[in-house]
Amino acid sequence: MQQLRTPSSSAPDSPGRSAEQEWAERLRAVSVSKATMDRLVMNWLVIEGHKEAAQRFEAESGTDAGVDLETVSDRMSIRAAIQSGDVRQAVERVEALDGAILPSNPELSFKLKQQQLVELIREGPIEGALAFAQAELAPLAEDNPAFLDDLERTMLLLAYEDASQAPTASLLSQATRQKTASQLNAAILSAQKQEQAPMLPMMLKMLQWAQLELQQRQQQPFPQIDDLVEAVPRLLVTDHPSATHSET
């Protein structure tokens, strides 16, 4: 079996041919079809919710979106509602889109009610938040003790006149809204038999992991893509710790 030779940092076999040039030639020899690239782009546009761009790309490239693009608008409006603090509207739209999503996912249902409680605490008055917690969240926590800790953390906000000073004030952050919106978005995608995350960012993470593994496993420098925007392989010379051997 022929062994793949890794270019070394020493002088190349062919005059005027550097290790970096040899790696570049090997990279160019790898063929990725335009259809494959188009599917990756479409996958990213659909999952990230760029409906208009997906429609234009579908028309220009002939790449099938693989889903009714009107549902993309539904998902994005639901996400926007969560991000703006209107959890009730988001839940109503989810139920109109697919009434089986929330009943089949009790953890997500609890998270949405928890987020709604946070919004009620944010807006006031306290009485409304307490009534909602007692009617909607307490029964869920009784049936599933795993929810009790999250409920207690949320209720702790009520113990402070200024909720932003509570130890659990991070629940009031926009990042928490974003996290809840992402969880709901993933559930909708799963119900629609779609990937829950776009493939392109996952492939870029795999590239970074593979480069790191190769860097740790071999002593020779090799061209790496350190700028994912520019995506140009460059020969990066790094210091590798050499093994110390005792002489006897």
C-alpha angles and dihedrals in degrees: 000000000000113000119224108239116221112217112245131213090248124093112302121246093242117061112254092009113119129200089248091054091050091052090047090053091050091050092050089051090063108091121211113181122231089237090059092049091047091053091051091051093047091047090054094046093050098045094043089050103245096149100167093046090048091052092051092045091049091053095045101041101028090232112151112235089214092218140060101271091211087072088061089064089049092053093047093049089051091049091047091051092054092046091052092048098253098127094158092059091047092052092048091052093048091052090049091049096047121349093198098062100081100035089053093050111052094171091056091045089054092048091053092050089046089053090048089053090051090053091050090051089049093051100036162196100147093219091065092050092049092049091050093048092050095046102038111021106031094063091051091050091049091053093043116031090193088075094054096084093052091048092051091048090053094046089053087073088068092059091070126070086214105040091197088071094057120109088242095049090125086080087072093056127109087237089066090052089050092051092050091047091051092050091051092045090052091051092052091049090049091051089052091051092246132133111271093220131032115260098225098067089045090054091050090052089051089051092053091047092049092050091051092048092049091047091054096044101050136045099215120091117240136185112276134186103234096162110057092190096055092032096196117146112234131183106249115191110208131178113252119197109244120223115252116225124191116226119226 
